[in-house]
Amino acid sequence: MAAISTTLRRVPMPRTWRLRPFDIGALLVGNALFIVAMWWRHGGVGQLAVPGGAFTAAGQLTALLGTYTALVQLVLMSRSPWLDQLFGMHRLAAWHRWIGFATVWLLLGHGVLTTVGYATLDKTSPLGEIWTLLTTYPYVLMATAGMAMLLAVGVTSVRLARRRLAYESWHGIHLYAYLAIALATAHQLAVGTDFAHDFVARVYWLSLYAVVAGLILAFRVGQPIALSLRHRLRVANVVDEAPGVVSVYVTGRELHRLPVRAGQYFIWRFLTANGWWRGHPFSLSAAPNGEYLRLTIKDSGDYTRLLQQLRVGTGVFAEGPYGVLTGARRTRPQLLLIAGGIGITPLRALLEELPVGRGNLTLLYRAGDWDDVVFRDEIDELIRQRGGQVRYLVGRRGSHEMPTDPLQARELRRMVPDIARRDIYLCGSNQMMEAVEESLHVLRVPPAQVHTERFSY
């Protein structure tokens, strides 16, 4: 089962869509401007003549924009194939994070500004106004509960907090964002100015909610269910690759009809008693061949340790494929693959699949120890078949065998003199990838030639 295929592909390519990043940006900005225009039309500016009106008007505007950015967040994480094709899930996740912080501040600003505005109008203290709003208007209480949930999501998204949380805990907390938005929606339906007085505004906002809900149901629920029912995936074999590293072979029905590229990943759920609810992203470590899918997992603690002991026959639920670390982004005939540790997995699949002329392929494989090198026999055989070259950069930085960083700009230029004329596929730890990207910037490699994928949350 681990034999290397000499055929480039036997499965269909994923679909592509004639969309541009500009199209998505124009759509998002256009909707934001339309929301501001409706606020203006509903008398937002006219409130400035009323005592406290500036606060109230600003509170309404921050509420509308905060609700809109919350919906944008959900769209970014809807796992839409259109957005994945254009930007890649790792970039969408980064935007989701920063827009999330903006959403929290906008909605928090709405609460503060509206309270101050009403307190000024009623000639009472802000604290007294808060008590009146919470005890008199149930929808304000619902919105406050939703705001508390969003604050919890925002706090756990701060880098320091994320490092202290297991992925499952972090993901569970983030599910409260859906409930928070549902509570905010009820609040908006009940007391929102747009809904109270303007039929067009009601239709517009309800349409936004419907589109977002449709995307989530289609791509986060419907697509993975359909994929798993169609192919009935099962664990066929578990093979030790290195200390603490195993490859899981997954088979199923009609895998030759599954459109996936080398370099892509699925979010995998293994249907065990304590694993069916946990989804983790793992790249394919062998090119799709229509017979099996192979993913390779390193024991990094918690759930990944349990996956080392998967049993043959275990059912598998998969979402995807996702990712832009594929041949679809290729711009040059010359290739350079740079892997760090277990980051070799998608590059091993690309090494097998990407068409390349002899002498146009180089792989740099960075590892701290020879025990961390995975697939060495397979890599050597693929390099021989493809007429390329591989350099194993093994050793702890600062040690006798590795006195300097082999991935700094000067060393990269020495090992690959024509690096600026190559497409570069890069995968490894975030720290390693950031260092290499800085080296490539120093070497003036055009960003369009650098292809990466990140899996951090």
Kinemage of the C-alpha trace (Angstrom):
@kinemage 1
@onewidth
@group {chain A} dominant
@subgroup {mainchain}
@vectorlist {calphas} color= white
{ca met a 1} P 0.000 0.000 0.000
{ca ala a 2} L 2.931 2.349 0.514
{ca ala a 3} L 4.259 1.858 -3.001
{ca ile a 4} L 4.994 5.039 -4.921
{ca ser a 5} L 2.788 5.639 -7.922
{ca thr a 6} L 4.475 6.624 -11.170
{ca thr a 7} L 1.184 8.021 -12.546
{ca leu a 8} L 0.687 11.728 -12.052
{ca arg a 9} L -3.114 11.590 -11.421
{ca arg a 10} L -6.047 9.268 -11.519
{ca val a 11} L -8.650 11.478 -9.826
{ca pro a 12} L -10.529 14.594 -11.022
{ca met a 13} L -9.354 18.096 -10.237
{ca pro a 14} L -11.441 20.313 -7.907
{ca arg a 15} L -13.645 22.872 -9.614
{ca thr a 16} L -12.480 26.450 -9.968
{ca trp a 17} L -14.568 29.625 -10.226
{ca arg a 18} L -13.952 32.805 -12.203
{ca leu a 19} L -13.798 35.032 -9.151
{ca arg a 20} L -11.234 37.642 -8.178
{ca pro a 21} L -10.290 38.993 -4.762
{ca phe a 22} L -11.513 42.384 -6.000
{ca asp a 23} L -15.016 40.937 -6.496
{ca ile a 24} L -15.213 39.824 -2.854
{ca gly a 25} L -13.780 43.107 -1.562
{ca ala a 26} L -16.199 45.169 -3.640
{ca leu a 27} L -19.147 43.115 -2.365
{ca leu a 28} L -18.138 43.561 1.279
{ca val a 29} L -17.470 47.300 0.983
{ca gly a 30} L -20.654 47.844 -1.051
{ca asn a 31} L -22.791 46.224 1.639
{ca ala a 32} L -21.117 48.275 4.382
{ca leu a 33} L -21.791 51.495 2.474
{ca phe a 34} L -25.408 50.471 1.906
{ca ile a 35} L -25.848 49.875 5.654
{ca val a 36} L -24.438 53.313 6.442
{ca ala a 37} L -26.726 54.848 3.795
{ca met a 38} L -29.785 53.201 5.386
{ca trp a 39} L -28.736 54.511 8.807
{ca trp a 40} L -28.498 58.008 7.290
{ca arg a 41} L -31.906 57.612 5.613
{ca his a 42} L -33.485 56.541 8.902
{ca gly a 43} L -32.486 59.794 10.557
{ca gly a 44} L -29.157 58.845 12.077
{ca val a 45} L -27.619 62.261 11.395
{ca gly a 46} L -30.798 64.062 12.446
{ca gln a 47} L -30.367 62.824 16.016
{ca leu a 48} L -27.382 65.135 16.489
{ca ala a 49} L -29.731 68.004 17.353
{ca val a 50} L -31.155 66.114 20.352
{ca pro a 51} L -29.393 66.098 23.790
{ca gly a 52} L -27.314 62.952 23.869
{ca gly a 53} L -28.209 62.348 20.244
{ca ala a 54} L -24.597 62.073 19.091
{ca phe a 55} L -24.085 59.153 21.461
{ca thr a 56} L -27.338 57.487 20.421
{ca ala a 57} L -26.615 57.937 16.704
{ca ala a 58} L -23.099 56.552 17.076
{ca gly a 59} L -24.527 53.643 19.099
{ca gln a 60} L -26.939 52.777 16.297
{ca leu a 61} L -24.194 52.917 13.668
{ca thr a 62} L -21.794 50.750 15.682
{ca ala a 63} L -24.617 48.233 16.245
{ca leu a 64} L -25.340 47.974 12.531
{ca leu a 65} L -21.678 47.687 11.526
{ca gly a 66} L -20.923 45.306 14.392
{ca thr a 67} L -23.767 43.026 13.329
{ca tyr a 68} L -22.523 43.161 9.748
{ca thr a 69} L -18.927 42.298 10.674
{ca ala a 70} L -20.234 39.402 12.813
{ca leu a 71} L -21.974 38.025 9.726
{ca val a 72} L -18.803 38.556 7.656
{ca gln a 73} L -16.937 36.497 10.249
{ca leu a 74} L -19.337 33.617 9.802
{ca val a 75} L -18.968 33.799 6.030
{ca leu a 76} L -15.164 33.716 6.292
{ca met a 77} L -15.391 30.511 8.346
{ca ser a 78} L -18.218 28.927 6.322
{ca arg a 79} L -15.577 26.877 4.451
{ca ser a 80} L -16.902 28.133 1.163
{ca pro a 81} L -14.904 26.642 -1.742
{ca trp a 82} L -14.987 30.013 -3.489
{ca leu a 83} L -13.221 31.801 -0.658
{ca asp a 84} L -10.818 28.903 -0.117
{ca gln a 85} L -9.843 29.007 -3.782
{ca leu a 86} L -9.135 32.736 -3.679
{ca phe a 87} L -7.421 33.162 -0.322
{ca gly a 88} L -6.800 29.846 1.430
{ca met a 89} L -8.248 28.896 4.787
{ca his a 90} L -5.210 30.099 6.767
{ca arg a 91} L -5.571 33.640 5.403
{ca leu a 92} L -9.344 33.567 5.955
{ca ala a 93} L -8.737 32.453 9.549
{ca ala a 94} L -6.359 35.386 10.130
{ca trp a 95} L -8.908 37.864 8.763
{ca his a 96} L -11.635 36.183 10.809
{ca arg a 97} L -9.582 36.761 13.952
{ca trp a 98} L -8.990 40.473 13.376
{ca ile a 99} L -12.534 41.152 12.171
{ca gly a 100} L -13.663 39.320 15.308
{ca phe a 101} L -11.838 41.815 17.492
{ca ala a 102} L -13.416 44.658 15.490
{ca thr a 103} L -16.860 43.090 15.990
{ca val a 104} L -16.404 42.905 19.756
{ca trp a 105} L -15.305 46.536 19.968
{ca leu a 106} L -18.131 47.760 17.730
{ca leu a 107} L -20.836 45.934 19.694
{ca leu a 108} L -19.288 46.913 23.006
{ca gly a 109} L -19.211 50.489 21.734
{ca his a 110} L -22.891 50.179 20.818
{ca gly a 111} L -23.784 49.247 24.382
{ca val a 112} L -21.730 52.021 25.962
{ca leu a 113} L -22.730 54.775 23.516
{ca thr a 114} L -26.425 53.902 23.557
{ca thr a 115} L -26.504 53.788 27.362
{ca val a 116} L -24.787 57.177 27.657
{ca gly a 117} L -27.123 58.638 25.042
{ca tyr a 118} L -30.261 57.401 26.795
{ca ala a 119} L -28.916 58.498 30.198
{ca thr a 120} L -28.323 62.003 28.842
{ca leu a 121} L -31.815 62.126 27.357
{ca asp a 122} L -33.422 60.832 30.585
{ca lys a 123} L -31.164 62.999 32.766
{ca thr a 124} L -30.019 60.043 34.836
{ca ser a 125} L -26.710 58.305 35.532
{ca pro a 126} L -25.310 55.686 33.084
{ca leu a 127} L -25.412 53.022 35.834
{ca gly a 128} L -29.041 53.810 36.556
{ca glu a 129} L -29.828 53.684 32.853
{ca ile a 130} L -28.161 50.274 32.571
{ca trp a 131} L -30.349 48.932 35.376
{ca thr a 132} L -33.470 50.359 33.739
{ca leu a 133} L -32.639 48.839 30.355
{ca leu a 134} L -31.821 45.392 31.774
{ca thr a 135} L -34.892 45.193 34.003
{ca thr a 136} L -37.397 46.769 31.609
{ca tyr a 137} L -36.454 45.441 28.165
{ca pro a 138} L -35.910 41.634 27.923
{ca tyr a 139} L -34.297 41.964 24.497
{ca val a 140} L -31.609 44.182 26.005
{ca leu a 141} L -30.906 41.437 28.523
{ca met a 142} L -30.631 38.915 25.673
{ca ala a 143} L -28.232 41.180 23.806
{ca thr a 144} L -26.150 41.618 26.965
{ca ala a 145} L -25.868 37.831 27.339
{ca gly a 146} L -24.801 37.597 23.701
{ca met a 147} L -22.210 40.319 24.261
{ca ala a 148} L -20.779 38.393 27.220
{ca met a 149} L -20.405 35.332 24.987
{ca leu a 150} L -18.654 37.350 22.291
{ca leu a 151} L -16.300 38.786 24.902
{ca ala a 152} L -15.412 35.242 25.993
{ca val a 153} L -14.691 34.339 22.367
{ca gly a 154} L -12.593 37.480 21.930
{ca val a 155} L -10.554 36.924 25.092
{ca thr a 156} L -9.753 33.322 24.154
{ca ser a 157} L -8.648 34.509 20.709
{ca val a 158} L -5.813 36.583 22.180
{ca arg a 159} L -2.523 34.856 21.378
{ca leu a 160} L -1.523 34.279 25.003
{ca ala a 161} L -4.874 32.692 25.860
{ca arg a 162} L -4.849 30.497 22.744
{ca arg a 163} L -1.498 29.040 23.732
{ca arg a 164} L -2.933 27.932 27.082
{ca leu a 165} L -6.037 26.270 25.640
{ca ala a 166} L -6.335 22.892 23.981
{ca tyr a 167} L -7.789 23.041 20.472
{ca glu a 168} L -10.999 21.308 21.598
{ca ser a 169} L -11.559 23.823 24.442
{ca trp a 170} L -10.865 26.782 22.170
{ca his a 171} L -13.204 25.417 19.495
{ca gly a 172} L -15.969 24.718 22.019
{ca ile a 173} L -15.864 28.276 23.342
{ca his a 174} L -16.026 29.640 19.802
{ca leu a 175} L -19.250 27.757 19.128
{ca tyr a 176} L -20.913 30.195 21.544
{ca ala a 177} L -20.448 32.854 18.854
{ca tyr a 178} L -23.382 31.299 16.972
{ca leu a 179} L -25.634 31.605 20.025
{ca ala a 180} L -24.403 35.159 20.618
{ca ile a 181} L -25.313 36.172 17.071
{ca ala a 182} L -28.719 34.495 17.418
{ca leu a 183} L -29.407 36.558 20.558
{ca ala a 184} L -28.235 39.724 18.810
{ca thr a 185} L -30.548 38.922 15.896
{ca ala a 186} L -33.547 38.631 18.222
{ca his a 187} L -32.552 41.972 19.777
{ca gln a 188} L -32.294 43.590 16.353
{ca leu a 189} L -35.643 42.175 15.193
{ca ala a 190} L -37.377 43.471 18.313
{ca val a 191} L -35.965 46.968 18.748
{ca gly a 192} L -33.750 47.755 15.752
{ca thr a 193} L -34.625 50.993 13.987
{ca asp a 194} L -34.236 49.393 10.554
{ca phe a 195} L -36.755 46.655 11.325
{ca ala a 196} L -39.261 48.921 13.016
{ca his a 197} L -39.806 51.409 10.194
{ca asp a 198} L -38.452 50.191 6.830
{ca phe a 199} L -39.690 47.187 4.844
{ca val a 200} L -36.693 47.348 2.482
{ca ala a 201} L -34.282 47.281 5.429
{ca arg a 202} L -36.103 44.292 6.949
{ca val a 203} L -35.860 42.369 3.688
{ca tyr a 204} L -32.204 43.328 3.298
{ca trp a 205} L -31.132 42.194 6.779
{ca leu a 206} L -33.200 39.018 6.695
{ca ser a 207} L -31.630 38.229 3.309
{ca leu a 208} L -28.158 38.684 4.796
{ca tyr a 209} L -29.002 36.284 7.627
{ca ala a 210} L -30.462 33.771 5.162
{ca val a 211} L -27.406 33.854 2.895
{ca val a 212} L -25.010 33.377 5.815
{ca ala a 213} L -27.091 30.544 7.271
{ca gly a 214} L -27.274 28.917 3.833
{ca leu a 215} L -23.490 29.014 3.386
{ca ile a 216} L -22.896 27.487 6.817
{ca leu a 217} L -25.481 24.740 6.332
{ca ala a 218} L -24.252 23.948 2.819
{ca phe a 219} L -20.508 23.815 3.435
{ca arg a 220} L -20.093 23.066 7.142
{ca val a 221} L -22.922 20.538 7.376
{ca gly a 222} L -24.255 19.398 4.009
{ca gln a 223} L -21.021 18.988 2.061
{ca pro a 224} L -19.151 16.865 4.635
{ca ile a 225} L -22.218 14.682 5.250
{ca ala a 226} L -22.654 14.122 1.505
{ca leu a 227} L -18.940 13.338 1.055
{ca ser a 228} L -18.847 10.851 3.900
{ca leu a 229} L -22.059 9.094 2.845
{ca arg a 230} L -20.944 8.904 -0.772
{ca his a 231} L -17.484 7.479 -0.090
{ca arg a 232} L -18.025 5.613 3.242
{ca leu a 233} L -14.498 6.205 4.437
{ca arg a 234} L -12.772 3.686 6.713
{ca val a 235} L -9.305 3.265 8.232
{ca ala a 236} L -7.554 0.570 6.177
{ca asn a 237} L -4.109 0.558 7.796
{ca val a 238} L -1.949 2.380 10.345
{ca val a 239} L 1.801 2.364 9.660
{ca asp a 240} L 4.641 3.583 11.893
{ca glu a 241} L 6.797 6.083 10.006
{ca ala a 242} L 9.114 7.434 12.742
{ca pro a 243} L 9.095 7.704 16.543
{ca gly a 244} L 5.718 9.211 17.421
{ca val a 245} L 4.643 9.478 13.761
{ca val a 246} L 2.117 7.220 12.007
{ca ser a 247} L 0.485 7.219 8.595
{ca val a 248} L -3.214 6.417 8.435
{ca tyr a 249} L -4.482 4.916 5.184
{ca val a 250} L -8.154 5.652 4.486
{ca thr a 251} L -10.136 3.778 1.849
{ca gly a 252} L -13.720 4.003 0.651
{ca arg a 253} L -16.044 3.737 -2.297
{ca glu a 254} L -15.309 5.460 -5.605
{ca leu a 255} L -12.331 7.477 -4.389
{ca his a 256} L -11.430 7.975 -8.036
{ca arg a 257} L -14.360 10.432 -8.151
{ca leu a 258} L -13.153 12.502 -5.182
{ca pro a 259} L -11.784 15.814 -6.535
{ca val a 260} L -8.661 16.632 -4.518
{ca arg a 261} L -5.147 17.879 -5.249
{ca ala a 262} L -1.840 16.999 -3.669
{ca gly a 263} L -1.062 19.625 -1.010
{ca gln a 264} L -4.654 19.897 0.187
{ca tyr a 265} L -6.025 18.781 3.525
{ca phe a 266} L -9.233 17.522 5.071
{ca ile a 267} L -10.656 18.097 8.528
{ca trp a 268} L -10.828 14.531 9.825
{ca arg a 269} L -13.121 13.022 12.441
{ca phe a 270} L -12.480 9.422 13.383
{ca leu a 271} L -15.682 7.797 14.588
{ca thr a 272} L -14.511 6.447 17.937
{ca ala a 273} L -16.187 6.913 21.306
{ca asn a 274} L -14.021 9.919 22.199
{ca gly a 275} L -13.089 11.121 18.735
{ca trp a 276} L -16.250 11.482 16.641
{ca trp a 277} L -16.807 15.068 17.806
{ca arg a 278} L -13.185 16.218 17.334
{ca gly a 279} L -12.162 17.570 13.959
{ca his a 280} L -8.484 18.191 13.146
{ca pro a 281} L -6.830 19.302 9.887
{ca phe a 282} L -4.302 16.886 8.379
{ca ser a 283} L -2.796 17.148 4.906
{ca leu a 284} L -2.589 14.282 2.478
{ca ser a 285} L 0.944 12.874 2.610
{ca ala a 286} L 0.636 10.981 -0.673
{ca ala a 287} L -0.738 12.167 -3.989
{ca pro a 288} L -4.403 11.231 -4.515
{ca asn a 289} L -4.536 8.019 -6.548
{ca gly a 290} L -8.163 6.883 -6.481
{ca glu a 291} L -7.379 3.914 -4.221
{ca tyr a 292} L -6.631 5.406 -0.800
{ca leu a 293} L -6.000 8.662 1.031
{ca arg a 294} L -2.989 8.848 3.314
{ca leu a 295} L -2.561 11.282 6.184
{ca thr a 296} L 0.422 11.342 8.524
{ca ile a 297} L 0.060 12.333 12.175
{ca lys a 298} L 2.708 13.334 14.680
{ca asp a 299} L 2.105 12.765 18.390
{ca ser a 300} L 1.945 16.325 19.701
{ca gly a 301} L -0.127 15.515 22.767
{ca asp a 302} L -3.801 15.135 23.656
{ca tyr a 303} L -5.906 13.814 20.788
{ca thr a 304} L -3.036 13.169 18.354
{ca arg a 305} L -1.637 10.610 20.802
{ca leu a 306} L -4.910 8.690 20.673
{ca leu a 307} L -4.822 8.682 16.882
{ca gln a 308} L -1.591 6.702 16.989
{ca gln a 309} L -3.711 3.744 18.128
{ca leu a 310} L -6.543 3.850 15.593
{ca arg a 311} L -7.992 0.479 14.698
{ca val a 312} L -8.472 -0.836 11.191
{ca gly a 313} L -12.120 -0.507 10.198
{ca thr a 314} L -12.771 2.694 12.167
{ca gly a 315} L -15.227 4.938 10.346
{ca val a 316} L -14.024 8.337 9.130
{ca phe a 317} L -15.926 11.594 8.628
{ca ala a 318} L -14.055 14.092 6.420
{ca glu a 319} L -14.640 17.749 5.521
{ca gly a 320} L -12.893 19.169 2.506
{ca pro a 321} L -10.701 19.218 0.602
{ca tyr a 322} L -9.284 22.619 1.542
{ca gly a 323} L -6.088 24.519 0.928
{ca val a 324} L -4.198 26.404 -1.762
{ca leu a 325} L -0.783 24.758 -1.375
{ca thr a 326} L -1.309 23.109 -4.752
{ca gly a 327} L -0.127 23.092 -8.329
{ca ala a 328} L -3.003 25.451 -9.206
{ca arg a 329} L -0.898 28.344 -7.839
{ca arg a 330} L 2.223 27.413 -9.767
{ca thr a 331} L 3.798 30.126 -11.954
{ca arg a 332} L 7.272 28.773 -12.856
{ca pro a 333} L 8.720 25.512 -14.232
{ca gln a 334} L 11.461 25.440 -11.559
{ca leu a 335} L 10.400 24.316 -8.092
{ca leu a 336} L 11.826 24.582 -4.593
{ca leu a 337} L 10.099 22.720 -1.752
{ca ile a 338} L 11.085 23.711 1.809
{ca ala a 339} L 9.833 21.490 4.623
{ca gly a 340} L 10.279 21.692 8.367
{ca gly a 341} L 9.659 18.579 10.485
{ca ile a 342} L 6.191 17.098 9.994
{ca gly a 343} L 5.542 19.902 7.475
{ca ile a 344} L 6.945 17.460 4.924
{ca thr a 345} L 3.513 15.804 4.631
{ca pro a 346} L 1.860 18.033 1.968
{ca leu a 347} L 5.209 18.552 0.217
{ca arg a 348} L 5.727 14.788 -0.007
{ca ala a 349} L 2.407 14.596 -1.897
{ca leu a 350} L 3.389 17.526 -4.147
{ca leu a 351} L 6.745 15.901 -4.821
{ca glu a 352} L 4.852 12.949 -6.228
{ca glu a 353} L 2.265 14.863 -8.242
{ca leu a 354} L 3.698 18.088 -9.674
{ca pro a 355} L 4.967 17.708 -13.222
{ca val a 356} L 8.572 18.898 -13.494
{ca gly a 357} L 11.490 18.621 -15.894
{ca arg a 358} L 14.720 16.955 -14.825
{ca gly a 359} L 16.967 19.303 -12.906
{ca asn a 360} L 14.136 21.719 -12.058
{ca leu a 361} L 13.214 20.351 -8.622
{ca thr a 362} L 14.944 20.844 -5.255
{ca leu a 363} L 13.742 19.802 -1.808
{ca leu a 364} L 15.200 21.256 1.405
{ca tyr a 365} L 14.142 19.235 4.442
{ca arg a 366} L 14.909 20.836 7.817
{ca ala a 367} L 14.783 18.690 10.961
{ca gly a 368} L 16.361 18.886 14.402
{ca asp a 369} L 17.244 15.195 14.504
{ca trp a 370} L 17.332 12.256 12.097
{ca asp a 371} L 14.495 10.689 14.099
{ca asp a 372} L 12.343 13.638 12.967
{ca val a 373} L 12.927 12.886 9.271
{ca val a 374} L 9.851 11.175 7.822
{ca phe a 375} L 9.516 9.375 4.463
{ca arg a 376} L 13.246 9.399 3.718
{ca asp a 377} L 13.163 6.247 1.555
{ca glu a 378} L 10.090 7.487 -0.334
{ca ile a 379} L 11.607 10.928 -0.831
{ca asp a 380} L 14.869 9.532 -2.148
{ca glu a 381} L 12.998 7.319 -4.604
{ca leu a 382} L 10.748 10.162 -5.789
{ca ile a 383} L 13.727 12.482 -6.212
{ca arg a 384} L 15.432 9.802 -8.295
{ca gln a 385} L 12.320 9.362 -10.453
{ca arg a 386} L 11.799 13.109 -10.923
{ca gly a 387} L 15.432 13.944 -11.617
{ca gly a 388} L 15.645 16.398 -8.720
{ca gln a 389} L 17.865 16.883 -5.696
{ca val a 390} L 17.259 16.815 -1.944
{ca arg a 391} L 19.234 18.302 0.939
{ca tyr a 392} L 18.559 17.045 4.442
{ca leu a 393} L 19.348 19.925 6.800
{ca val a 394} L 19.499 17.967 10.047
{ca gly a 395} L 20.814 19.173 13.389
{ca arg a 396} L 20.135 21.586 16.211
{ca arg a 397} L 20.995 25.155 15.313
{ca gly a 398} L 24.184 26.178 17.049
{ca ser a 399} L 25.443 22.592 17.295
{ca his a 400} L 28.672 21.332 15.724
{ca glu a 401} L 26.878 19.926 12.654
{ca met a 402} L 24.592 22.982 12.268
{ca pro a 403} L 26.470 26.082 13.524
{ca thr a 404} L 24.242 28.551 11.642
{ca asp a 405} L 20.650 28.647 10.463
{ca pro a 406} L 20.613 26.818 7.100
{ca leu a 407} L 17.446 28.657 6.062
{ca gln a 408} L 18.779 32.186 6.359
{ca ala a 409} L 18.971 34.187 3.140
{ca arg a 410} L 22.701 33.708 2.540
{ca glu a 411} L 22.496 29.925 2.935
{ca leu a 412} L 19.419 29.632 0.750
{ca arg a 413} L 21.148 31.554 -2.017
{ca arg a 414} L 24.213 29.319 -1.716
{ca met a 415} L 22.183 26.100 -1.934
{ca val a 416} L 19.734 27.347 -4.597
{ca pro a 417} L 21.437 30.120 -6.636
{ca asp a 418} L 18.401 30.609 -8.918
{ca ile a 419} L 15.930 30.784 -6.012
{ca ala a 420} L 14.324 34.036 -7.242
{ca arg a 421} L 13.290 32.268 -10.468
{ca arg a 422} L 11.532 29.370 -8.723
{ca asp a 423} L 8.099 28.666 -7.326
{ca ile a 424} L 8.556 27.921 -3.625
{ca tyr a 425} L 6.279 25.643 -1.617
{ca leu a 426} L 6.795 26.025 2.124
{ca cys a 427} L 5.371 24.132 5.098
{ca gly a 428} L 6.526 23.767 8.692
{ca ser a 429} L 6.059 25.356 12.092
{ca asn a 430} L 4.865 28.974 12.155
{ca gln a 431} L 8.211 30.132 13.543
{ca met a 432} L 10.155 28.334 10.819
{ca met a 433} L 7.857 29.584 8.066
{ca glu a 434} L 8.046 33.195 9.230
{ca ala a 435} L 11.853 32.996 9.272
{ca val a 436} L 11.958 31.522 5.755
{ca glu a 437} L 9.485 34.093 4.439
{ca glu a 438} L 11.742 36.837 5.804
{ca ser a 439} L 14.734 35.235 4.067
{ca leu a 440} L 12.787 35.053 0.796
{ca his a 441} L 11.870 38.723 1.168
{ca val a 442} L 15.563 39.577 1.580
{ca leu a 443} L 16.293 37.538 -1.553
{ca arg a 444} L 13.572 39.473 -3.409
{ca val a 445} L 11.515 36.437 -4.307
{ca pro a 446} L 8.161 37.752 -5.634
{ca pro a 447} L 5.333 36.960 -3.172
{ca ala a 448} L 3.285 35.393 -5.995
{ca gln a 449} L 5.929 32.651 -6.228
{ca val a 450} L 5.742 31.726 -2.519
{ca his a 451} L 3.010 29.234 -1.570
{ca thr a 452} L 2.272 28.357 2.061
{ca glu a 453} L -0.328 26.757 4.301
{ca arg a 454} L -0.751 27.265 8.043
{ca phe a 455} L -2.831 25.128 10.379
{ca ser a 456} L -2.567 27.039 13.684
{ca tyr a 457} L -5.828 28.179 15.316
